[in-house]
């Protein structure tokens, strides 16, 4: 099994995993053979990657840390929840207050489902080889950051209540962005100074909204306020340093940056995961708490099995095994040579000394 970009999917390919709608129902069932019409329709519905079964990837298993059904349910809860929390001022009566409480409980419920999956998972967290479940990047990003932050909180050995608060804080950390016009939020060109200041204000906008809600603990609201602070004091909005920053925000900031740079945006292309990990390491001790970066590296599968990758010598392969000792250098099953000709599959370990000059230069299902 492998994850492929829909643009590179051939007619007749066998779907290896069901594709789900945002509401959790099945859009296209596992075992379906993809036709040109189906591929075109999937693109229209903003599905860009699919899992397929073929001979080249035989025996490669993709372990989904969070099943698609739960991701879809979580995306639906986050979409409804963020939209409701943005508009609470429009419903100040008792019915509005009751609805807000239900929304918060709904988000807490799906987060507990996610936490259960993470506690059952014994392998490294795999989100990169997972198809997105929402076309709006704010909602997708909120879900991914929540999962990453939860895994990091588990690695910190925190008690369950704190992990739940961190997960909720991560899900709501970018609430303030929904107050900012989309044409500014998604602007492909350089921002003006005024536009940049407006985007930076999302921290305070989110905090001010969340602290009004009785069901939201104050530390959760501070996740929205402080997730862009840096331990060297050069962050925003308050320029806090070291222990002035809440631990929840320190955890979320690592997850936030990693997911942001490995996700495609109108204003920047996605970055390869090992390059994103270099950004985290370059920020150790200045932007990020060093311990959080180290724990993140140990718990995240940045090149999980099933990804199709291109090497710098022109060969194409599929990640066959994850390598904990060298996270950016997995075992790769070569399926095409330098001339893009199909070959009898064979595997190479990129962490081996004889392959030190090789590196991954593309993973199109991620970019």
N, C-alpha and C positions, 0 to 999 in steps of 0.2 A: 504494500500500500504506500502511496505517496501523495503529497499535496502539490497540485499544479495550478498554474495560472490559467484561467479559463481561455485566454487568448491563444494558449499553446495546447489546448485540449483538442484531440482529434475526434472526428465523428466516429461513433461506435465505442467510445471509451466507457468502461463499466464503473458506475458510481459506487464507491466503497463505503461511504457514510451518507446518511440521509441529510438533506438540507432543510433547515427549519426557518419558518417565518419569525418575525419579531414577537408574535404572540405565542410562540411555542408550538404551533401546529406544523405538521410536515408539509413542506413545499414540494419536495421531490424525494422519493424513497430510495433507500439503498438498493442496489441491484438493477437500477435503471440504466439502459444503454443510452448515452447522450447522442441526440441528433442535432443537426444544424439549427433546427427551430428551437429546440430546448436550450441550446447554448446561447442563442440570440435572446431568448426570453429571460434567461438567468441574468444576462448582462443588463437587460432593461430593469431588472429588479435589484440591481446593485450587488449581485453576487459575482465576485471576481476570482475566487479560488475554489477548487473542489478537490475532494479526495477520490482517487481512482485506484483500481486494481489492474496491474499488468504484470507480465512475466519479469520485466526488469526489476520490479520492486517486490517480487515474491519473497515472503518470509520476513519482510520489514513491517513491524507493528508500530503504529502511532498510538501512544498512550495519551488520551485526553484527560488532563487533570480535572477539568470541569466539563462534564458532558454538555453537548449542544443544547439539550432540552433545558438544563438549568441556566445556561448562559442566556437563552432566549427569554426565559421567565424573568431573569434578573434584569435584562435590558428593558423589558416591558415595565417592570416595577420602577426602575430608575427613570425611564421616560416620563411616566405618570407622576412619579414622586418629585422630580426636579421641577417639572412644569407647575405642579400644585404648590410647591414651596415658594416658587417665585411669585405666585399670585395670591398669597394668603391675605394680603392687605385688602383684596377685593371682596373677601368673605369674612368680615370681622364678627359675624353673629355666631351663635352656639353651633349651628349646623356646619359652618366653616371650620370652627375649632375641632369639632368631632371628625370631620373629613381629614383634616391635617394629621390628627392622631392616627387615623387608619392608614394614611399614606406612610407615615414613619414606621409603623408596625409592619407594613408590607415590605418595605426596604429591609428592615431588620430580619424579617423572616427569610427572604431570599439570601441575605448574607449568611445566615446560619446554615442554609443549605450548602453554600459555597465553602464555608468553614468545615463542614462535615466532610466534603470531598477532599479538601486539603489534608485533613487529619488522617484520612484513609489512604492517601497517596504516599507511596514509599519512594517514588522516583523524583527526579528534579522537576520543578514546575515547568510545564510546557504551555505557554500561551502563544508563542510566535508561530507555531504551525497550527493555528486555529483560525477558521474563517470568521470574519467579523459578523456581528448580528444586528448592527444598526448603521444606517448610512450617515448619521450625524456624528462627527468625531467627538463632540463633547460628551455624548452619552457612552460611546464606545470607550473613550479614554477613562471616564469615571469608573466604568466596570473593570477595565483592565488594571487601573491603579489600585482599586480596592482589592483585587485578587493578589497582585504583587505585594501590596502592603500587608495583607493578612499573612501571607507566607513568611514575610520578613519578621512580622510580629511573633509568629510561631518559633522562628529560628532564634529570636531573642529570649525565648522561654517565658514569655509574659503569661499571666493568668487569663482565663477565658474572657472575663468581663472586659479587660483592657484590649484584648484582641478584637472583641466585638465593637468596642468604641472606635478603635483604629479603622476597622473595616467600614463602619458607618461614616467616619470622618473622611475617609478616602473617597467613598461614593459621593459625598457632598462637597468635596474640596473645591470644585470648580463651579459651584452654583452661581457665583457672581458673574460668570461669563454670559449667563442667559439674560442679564440686564444690558449687555453690550450689543449694539447693532451687528447683525451677521456680516454686513458688508465690510465692517472694520475688522471683526474677528477673523474673517476668512480672506482678508485682503492679500492678493498674491505679491504685490510690490512692497517697497519699503514704506514703513509707517511714518507719518509725520510725528513730531514731538508730542502734539496734543493727542493723537491717536494712541501712541505708545503709553502715555500717562493714563488714558482711559482704560486700556487693557490692563495695566497694572492695578487699577482700582478694583478689579474683580475680587481681590482678596478681602478688602474691607466691605464691599457690597455683599459678598456671601456671608461674611461674619455677622454683619448687622442684621441680615435677614434671619440667620439661624439662631441668633441669641434671643430672638423674640418668641421662639417656639418652645413651649414648656417641655415637650418630649425629647428635646435635643440637649444632651449634657453639654455644659460649657466647654470642656476639653475638646469635644467634637467640633464645636463652632470655631475653636482656635485652630483647628486643622485648616480650615478655609483661610483664616487670617495669616497663618505663619508658614504655609508650605513653600513660599518663595524666599524665606529668610535663609541666610548663609551663616555658618558658624564663625566666619571671619568678620561678620558685621556688615558685609557689603550687599546684603539682600534687601528686599522690600516687603511690606511697606514701612516697617519700624526700625530697620537696621539692627535687629537683635543679634547677640553673640552667644555662642556656646550654650551654657545652661540657662540662658534667658529664653531659649527656644524650647517649646514643649517637645518631649520625646516623641509624641505621636507625629508631630510635624516633621521631625528629623527623619523618621521612617518613611513617611509619605513622600518627602521631597526626593528621595532616591528613586522610588517607584515612579514618581511623576516624570522625572527627567528621562529615565530609561524608556518608558512607553511613548513619551512625546517624540523622541528622536528616532525611534524605530517604527513610527507610524507616518504614513504619507499625509501631507497637508497641502493645501493650495499654495502655501508660502514656502514649503521646503519638501524635498523628496525624503523618503524613508532612508534611514542609515542602516548599514549592515550591523547585526547585533554585536560583533566583536569590536567594531569601531565605537558603538554606543557604550560598551563596557570600558573602553579606554577613556571616554569622557568622564565616567564615574571615577575611575582611578586617578585621573588628572585633577579631579576636584576633592580628593581625600585630604582632610585637614584644613581645607579652605571653604569649599562650598558644602561638603558633606562630612558627617561624623564618620571617621575611618572604619569603625566597627560595623556600621550599617552597610558600607560598600562591600566589605569582606564577606559578610553574611549573605548579602544579595548574590554575589558571585557563586557562592557555594550551593545556593538553593534554586537557581534559575537555569533551565536548559536553553542556552542561547542558539545552539544548532541542534535541535531535536531530530530524531529519526523521522524519515519521510520527506524531508526537504530536498528539492532538486537544486543543485548548486553548480556553479561554473568555477573552475580553478584557473589560476593565472597562467597556466600553460595551455589553456584552450580546451581541456577535457571537461566533459559534463558527467556528473554523478549524482547519486542519491545518498543522503546521510543515512548510514546503516546503524551506527552505534554512537551514543553520546560519550564524550570523554571528560570525566570529572577533573582529571589532572591537568588538562589543557583545554579549557572550555571552548576556545575558538578553533580547535583543531581536532575535529571528530574523525571517526572511521567513515570513509566514503566509498560507496560502490560505484565504480566507473562504468558508464553505459554508452558513452560516445567518445571518440578520439578527438584529436586536435582539428581534424577536418570535418567534424560533426557527423562522422560516420558511426553507425551502430556497431558495437563490439560485443564479444562474449563478456558478460559482466565479471569484474574482479574487484577486490577490495584493497584499499590502501589506508594506512593509518597516518594521518597528517601530523601526528605528534612524534612519529619515528624520526630518528636522526637523518635517515636517507631522504626524507621528504621535507626537510627544513626549509627549502626554498619555495615550497608550494603554499598557497593560501587561497581561501575562498574570496572571489571577487564579485560574485553575484548570487543571489538567491531570489529569483524573480517572483516567487509566491509571497515574499515578504515586502517587496519594494513597489 
